[in-house]
Amino acid sequence: MKKIIPTPKPKRRLRLPLSILDRYIIKKFIGTYFFSIILIIMIVIVFDFNEKIDKLTQAHNDMGISWGKIAIDYYLNTIPYFSNLFSSLFVFISVIFFTSKLADRSEIIAMRACGMSFKRILRPYMISATFIGVLNLVLGAFVIPHSTKIRTDFENKYIKKKQISIVDNIQLQTENNVIAFFSSFNNDNKSGNGFSLDKFHNKKLVSHLTALRIQYDTLSDTRYRWKLFNYQIREMHGTSETVTSGIELDTIIPIEPTDLVYNRNQQETMTTPQIYEYIEKQRTRGSANLSTFEIEFHKRFASACAALILTIIGVTLSCEKRKGGMGLSLGLGLGLSFSYILFQTISSAFATKAGMPAMLAAWIPNIIFSIVAFALYRKTPK
């Protein structure tokens, strides 16, 4: 009797439910977006180099900075910053540019003639916008702050020559009822002079620590580790007190050098977790003006979501043939793009100068343009 061997079933491969048309639109969208970003960055670098060539040449001749260091430390780290800065603008322009071409070639009409709804046509656009939004969120949270710090340090040191490294007379609250004071602090070697730390209980001084010099331990794995030199500790117990002194003391003080030296646009050089931690720490210390840091924190999430909103507006504006052709759609797109940037700038100014909540200031452009996107979507023939 012949044995029948069952034919093994072919293994099913997991594939994303994307049609050829979806992949075509995604490829066009992302390709146009990256091409636009690269083009504008090249233009920005050329104009920036032309403007700063005298100062860069002076830094090269007087300070011995090589052109390779200038290219890597300054211009290479400029690319992520401007990519993130112009991302929303070029998402919008990219959508309008290639969607207008699809409409002019009657490809949108062919899609609808095959029974595709406008919602179905939007799907590859939203997948692409989500990818770009997540990419911008990750880069803005972790990569761009690091590159921005290198770029701004180089710019402050060699171009502007205004790098702040020494500050005087700093007083801040480290914990509840604990006040620290530095006569001076040098951020280059992370050391300070004339340090004191006062602890209060029920508005009465219970401990007074002084040190001629204080040094932040950058090699330690433990955060907030400081070394005190020529220190004295006075502890008050009612009418009596205890005095302790010594040459050197290792201690933990919840202060970091970044808390003492503030540079302009410092929030742009901090990762998103660092900004959140900084805001929470400063709130416990009683700091009132944290609007610039709060706006930067919320803006990073709002900018990522803006890719989705602007994509919907771009598709609705350019999915039909117009008598003005692509030029009319691009003109409308540029107008709305710069309006979005203008709303961002105005709302940020209201938050820093007029006391508007930072979260509302960061999200109000998205709220306004979401209403515009919804209105245009409802108006578009289905």
Beta strands, then each sheet from edge to edge (+ up, - down):
strand 1: 166-175
strand 2: 178-186
strand 3: 191-201
strand 4: 204-216
strand 5: 225-237
strand 6: 240-252
sheet 1: 1+ 2- 3+ 4- 5+ 6-
end
